[in-house]
């Protein structure tokens, strides 16, 4: 089992084992900044028309250096998930997304 965090989309040709649409939990870790939650919500909302912000939870890391932002939404396609992961992992304040 790899300890390398997921840094992007699922490789082309690799079976995701998902049937769409599906309820999809997403966890994002980033710098402990007051704007991190809104950054994650903004990115996910851009790709998920019916995103429900009541699914958002935020937890501070033990040392306080990072925040974990968890969201849940209905994923419609692999292409949609790839777009969300790409935008999240390209953001300077985000360390990883799973």
C-alpha positions as CSV (number, residue, x, y, z in Angstrom):
1,X,0.0,0.0,0.0
2,X,1.4,3.3,-1.1
3,X,1.7,6.2,1.4
4,X,1.9,8.7,-1.5
5,X,-1.2,11.0,-1.4
6,X,-3.5,11.2,-4.4
7,X,-2.2,14.2,-6.3
8,X,-4.6,14.2,-9.3
9,X,-7.0,12.4,-11.5
10,X,-7.4,8.7,-11.9
11,X,-5.1,7.5,-14.7
12,X,-6.8,7.0,-18.1
13,X,-7.8,3.4,-18.7
14,X,-7.8,2.5,-15.0
15,X,-11.1,1.2,-13.8
16,X,-12.6,3.4,-11.1
17,X,-15.1,0.8,-9.9
18,X,-17.7,3.6,-9.7
19,X,-21.1,3.6,-11.2
20,X,-22.3,7.1,-11.8
21,X,-24.1,8.9,-10.4
22,X,-22.7,8.1,-7.0
23,X,-22.4,9.8,-3.6
24,X,-18.8,10.8,-3.3
25,X,-16.9,11.7,-0.1
26,X,-13.9,14.0,-0.7
27,X,-11.3,15.0,1.9
28,X,-8.9,17.9,1.2
29,X,-5.9,18.9,3.4
30,X,-4.4,22.3,3.2
31,X,-2.6,25.1,5.0
32,X,-4.4,26.3,8.1
33,X,-5.8,29.5,6.6
34,X,-9.1,31.2,7.3
35,X,-9.9,31.0,3.5
36,X,-9.2,27.3,3.0
37,X,-12.8,26.1,3.6
38,X,-14.3,28.7,1.2
39,X,-11.6,27.8,-1.4
40,X,-12.6,24.1,-1.3
41,X,-16.3,24.9,-1.4
42,X,-15.8,27.4,-4.3
43,X,-13.9,24.8,-6.3
44,X,-16.3,22.0,-5.7
45,X,-19.3,24.2,-6.3
46,X,-18.0,25.2,-9.7
47,X,-18.1,21.6,-10.8
48,X,-21.2,20.4,-8.8
49,X,-24.4,22.3,-9.6
50,X,-26.4,20.9,-6.7
51,X,-23.6,21.0,-4.1
52,X,-24.9,21.1,-0.5
53,X,-22.7,23.2,1.7
54,X,-24.2,21.5,4.8
55,X,-22.0,18.5,4.0
56,X,-18.8,20.5,4.8
57,X,-16.8,19.6,7.9
58,X,-13.5,21.2,8.9
59,X,-11.0,19.7,11.3
60,X,-7.6,21.2,12.4
61,X,-4.6,18.9,12.5
62,X,-3.1,17.9,15.8
63,X,-0.3,20.4,15.5
64,X,-2.5,23.1,14.1
65,X,-0.5,23.5,10.9
66,X,-3.1,22.1,8.5
67,X,-6.9,21.9,8.1
68,X,-8.9,18.9,6.7
69,X,-12.0,19.9,4.8
70,X,-14.4,17.1,4.0
71,X,-17.3,17.4,1.6
72,X,-19.8,15.0,0.1
73,X,-21.6,15.4,-3.2
74,X,-23.2,13.4,-6.0
75,X,-20.5,12.7,-8.6
76,X,-21.9,12.4,-12.2
77,X,-18.8,11.2,-14.1
78,X,-15.1,10.4,-14.0
79,X,-14.5,13.6,-16.0
80,X,-16.2,15.7,-13.3
81,X,-14.1,14.1,-10.6
82,X,-10.9,14.6,-12.6
83,X,-11.7,18.3,-13.0
84,X,-12.3,18.7,-9.3
85,X,-9.1,16.9,-8.3
86,X,-7.1,18.8,-10.9
87,X,-8.3,22.2,-9.7
88,X,-7.9,21.3,-6.0
89,X,-4.4,19.9,-6.3
90,X,-3.3,22.8,-8.5
91,X,-4.2,25.3,-5.8
92,X,-1.2,26.6,-3.8
93,X,-2.9,26.3,-0.4
94,X,-3.9,22.7,-0.9
95,X,-1.6,19.9,0.1
96,X,-3.6,16.9,-1.1
97,X,-7.1,15.6,-2.0
98,X,-8.4,12.1,-1.5
